[in-house]
Amino acid sequence: MQTKRLNSWLEKLAPDYPLMIAGPCSAETEEQVLKTARGLIDKRIQVFRAGVWKPRTRPGNFEGHGKKALPWLKKVKEETGMKIAIEIANAKHAGLALQYDIDIFWIGARTSVNPFAVQEIADAIKGSNKIILIKNPVNPDLSLWIGAVERFYKVGITKLGVIHRGFSSFRPGIYRNEPNWQIALDFKNRFPNIPMILDPSHICGRRDCIYDMAQMGLDLQYQGFMIEAHYNPEEAWSDAKQQVSPETLLQIIDRLCIRKQQFKDPQAIDKLAFYRSQIDRLDDELLKLLSERMQIAQEIGRIKKKRSVAVLQSNRWTEIIQKAVDKGRNLDLSEKFVNQIFKAIHQESIEKQERIFREK
């Protein structure tokens, strides 16, 4: 995928960096949409967003007004001059969005996980010259995310961007959706010319950490944000906890700081070089230790094979992980971090032992 010209739309829309997309989770009433939009009139907010069709996890929740809400958004565009963005989940939505001249379509996390739905939408809007933003799939799958982008690119759509909104997890954590930063950063490294937008609202799931998450996005060189704002967040019909008022959003924007990407102070550069050399040395030692550990795991695999003992020993794994978490806590390492590291090590050990079992 040639991506050199995929960010030209962003330069035109937000020449003063970063792009800011804001508006309510759901378009509830015409009054609510217009009142919120009027509170967001600011040169630093270029796009107004609102959910017209709302894919809810369980039936019975408010699923949006659909076509009925599209004229409300047209009024927002006429009155405020902001571009309009909505989520579309199928070809019918795409056709109606085109009919009402919506400027930006985003593909939600529940849709981007489905290649058939993505292809249907891509075919429905090819030739439209619209801006398409693809949210990461709900599950942490980089290939699926890339594949969704490629489907639009292959039908001739070049005004493309992606939205990092976090990934679902079966374990409750401090965030509504786990950021899994490395997946998004891997995407950015592979496709540096595709704009990456951060959705702090869906990652956080609550309004009190929106600023910190957005600042982190700036530090990681994200090119824009999608933040949910409602003129009366507490009374919102959906996702009330993660929406902020227009006044609060403007305060967040005021506080955001674009930090330098490079050191200029010679003394700081020298210190940085020293600490980086230490990290490089420790990384080498870590790799050597991991290699030694895997060699031992292979020897254990040979003993298991000889005595027809199963590779996976659940009790032993539980003992290892609990001991590691306890020791990690005393070393100021989070339980989540230790779990992730040791699960990866355990998986690699299992794969090496299974290879031994397959040997003839």
C-alpha angles and dihedrals in degrees: 000000000000106000106173096110100035095096098052091095089057093052090055096044098043110018091160096056142255112060111227121202113182141165143102126317088236135021096234104167136351090250093051093049095048095042091051093046092051089054090053098053101127130127089239092061109071103168134045116210131193135165111245096166112031117197101208124196093231131028119254096050121109107281099184135264095265117197092004090069098050095083089053090059091047087057090051090054093048094046102040105025091229120139115247128234129187137168119251124193105179144014093272091057089048092053093051092046090053091047090056092043096240108184103214130029122195125198111221128229092253091053100042088059089065115070092192093056092045092052091048091054093044091053091047095055104034112130092023098108090220126148111253123198119190120204118213114264116263090250121062098257116138094185092055090051092049090046092055090053092047092054091061093042092052092057090055102265109140102165092090137150138159133229122214106210099158132255132273118251131192089220119075112239141166090281131058088228122019111246094217086191094190093066092054092044090050088054091049091050093050095044107025093165095057107091114243117210124191123222104202092172095065095038093051100035087200133066100233095076099041093101095049091048093048092049089052088052091054091048089053090050099248109169100221150352139237109205127175114234130177129179088232107021097179091061096045115135093224136025092359094165095061099046125095131201119255089250092054092047092054089050089052091051090049091054097047112109125202102216127204115269095207137043117239099177108096092212092053090047091054092049091048091051090050094051092043090054088053091051091050090052093048091047089055090051091048091053092049091049092048090050090052090048092052091050089055091047089054091052089051088050091055091052091049092049093049091052097037093243119157117257095229114068104183097189092051092049092050089050093050096048094045092050091048093049092050093049092043091054090057089051093052093254117139120243090236092055094047091047092052094047096047094043089056091048091047092050092051090049091051092049092050092049092047090054088055090052089053093052116105 
